[in-house]
Amino acid sequence: MSLHTTVACVIRRHDRYLVVEEARDGYETVFNQPAGHVEPGEGPLAAIVREVQEETAWEIQLTGYLGLYVFHTASGLTFHSHGFIAEPSRFLDTRLDDDITATHWLTWEEIHALNAQSRLRSPLVLARIKDAQAGSVFPLSVIHESP
């Protein structure tokens, strides 16, 4: 089994969600929340702030923790994905990661339409938004990182 620790963030502004459009191995692009891997020596809180900035050029204010999502792929990979919610605080207008082709502020309906077209990166995209909408949020203090 191959285990990957990742982070993802639901960011909402005026009834729209910030999503990234990313290239996938020469195929049609897919849509995802800002997300990525936790790097060695990094905790999930620092990782999500970094990933959002690298993928969207937005600084954020984390407001809650959605929980740990465990996702198994058909190819045998397992992802432990920490879900967060945040508010956008400042647009930096910096260069985006190379695999990000665009960022979008989409409505719930537009995201559902992408799901119907199989254009979401994983089922976790909808699951995290639904949990955020339902208020299934924990305080950030449930994450304990060593000093």
Summary of the structure (lengths in Angstrom):
residues: 147
radius of gyration: 14.5
end to end distance: 30.1
largest distance: 44.3
contacts: 437
relative contact order: 0.26
helix: 24%
strand: 47%
